[in-house]
Amino acid sequence: MLTKKYFKTKPEAEVTFEFSRDDVSSVQLLGEFNDWQPVEMKLNKKTNAFKAKMRLPVGETFHFRYLLDGKEWENDYQADQYLPNAFGTENSVVHTHN
């Protein structure tokens, strides 16, 4: 799930990435916004969801995916869009258009 917060004084959007699935113990966020380098998402035990916040420039589009337990790729179930990637699957897409 994606949640976006836009700032009046900065051309940025704070995007909260949230992923939940009962059978995983770790989730990493990878995307164009961080050169596909893994960012460990923190588990919120109350909601049983992994979360990470990123500040992204407004007016952009970014591909991203989640890596579950270091071995399984997964898309965001509520991404703004899905587009094909070079590996024959699809990437999740987040738009930061205000």
PLY file of the C-alpha trace (Angstrom):
ply
format ascii 1.0
element vertex 98
property float x
property float y
property float z
element edge 97
property int vertex1
property int vertex2
end_header
0.00 0.00 0.00
1.19 3.49 -0.79
0.42 6.61 1.22
1.59 10.01 -0.03
2.04 13.28 1.81
2.87 16.42 -0.16
4.68 19.42 1.30
3.72 23.04 0.61
7.27 24.36 1.01
9.27 21.59 -0.70
8.96 19.92 -4.12
8.90 16.52 -2.40
6.42 13.85 -1.49
6.83 11.61 1.53
5.75 8.18 0.36
5.03 5.47 2.91
5.47 1.99 1.45
3.60 -0.69 3.36
3.57 -4.43 2.75
1.85 -7.16 4.74
1.90 -10.92 4.37
1.79 -13.42 7.24
4.39 -15.84 5.89
7.40 -13.49 5.63
9.89 -12.38 8.27
11.71 -9.61 6.37
10.86 -7.21 3.56
13.23 -4.95 1.64
12.22 -2.06 -0.61
14.13 -1.61 -3.88
13.47 0.90 -6.61
14.70 3.45 -9.09
14.64 6.08 -6.34
17.47 4.28 -4.48
19.34 2.73 -7.45
17.74 -0.64 -6.65
19.69 -0.90 -3.39
17.77 -2.74 -0.64
16.26 -0.74 2.20
15.12 -2.85 5.15
11.49 -2.17 6.02
10.50 -2.08 9.70
7.80 -4.37 11.04
4.94 -2.65 12.83
3.78 -5.37 15.21
0.40 -3.75 15.86
-0.60 -3.85 12.20
1.68 -6.78 11.23
2.89 -4.70 8.27
6.35 -3.74 7.10
6.82 0.00 6.48
9.39 2.35 4.99
9.19 6.08 4.24
10.99 7.76 1.35
11.06 11.39 0.26
10.74 11.54 -3.51
10.71 14.48 -5.93
7.27 15.65 -7.03
6.20 15.11 -10.62
8.10 11.86 -11.14
7.36 8.19 -11.76
9.41 5.42 -10.13
9.52 1.63 -10.56
9.92 -0.43 -7.38
9.49 -3.90 -5.90
9.64 -5.68 -2.56
12.10 -8.48 -1.80
10.65 -10.95 0.72
13.00 -12.93 2.97
15.84 -12.12 0.56
14.55 -14.47 -2.15
11.03 -13.72 -3.44
10.09 -10.65 -5.48
6.66 -9.16 -4.93
4.74 -6.14 -6.17
2.71 -3.71 -4.12
-0.90 -4.85 -4.24
-2.11 -1.23 -4.46
0.58 0.41 -6.60
-0.36 3.32 -8.86
0.50 1.25 -11.92
2.32 -1.91 -13.07
4.77 -1.93 -15.98
6.80 -4.73 -17.62
10.46 -5.08 -16.63
13.47 -6.62 -18.38
13.04 -9.90 -16.48
9.68 -10.86 -18.00
7.63 -9.81 -14.97
6.18 -6.50 -13.84
7.33 -3.74 -11.53
5.15 -1.70 -9.24
5.05 2.00 -10.08
4.55 5.01 -7.82
3.61 8.43 -9.25
4.42 11.56 -7.25
2.22 13.90 -9.29
0.45 16.24 -6.91
0 1
1 2
2 3
3 4
4 5
5 6
6 7
7 8
8 9
9 10
10 11
11 12
12 13
13 14
14 15
15 16
16 17
17 18
18 19
19 20
20 21
21 22
22 23
23 24
24 25
25 26
26 27
27 28
28 29
29 30
30 31
31 32
32 33
33 34
34 35
35 36
36 37
37 38
38 39
39 40
40 41
41 42
42 43
43 44
44 45
45 46
46 47
47 48
48 49
49 50
50 51
51 52
52 53
53 54
54 55
55 56
56 57
57 58
58 59
59 60
60 61
61 62
62 63
63 64
64 65
65 66
66 67
67 68
68 69
69 70
70 71
71 72
72 73
73 74
74 75
75 76
76 77
77 78
78 79
79 80
80 81
81 82
82 83
83 84
84 85
85 86
86 87
87 88
88 89
89 90
90 91
91 92
92 93
93 94
94 95
95 96
96 97
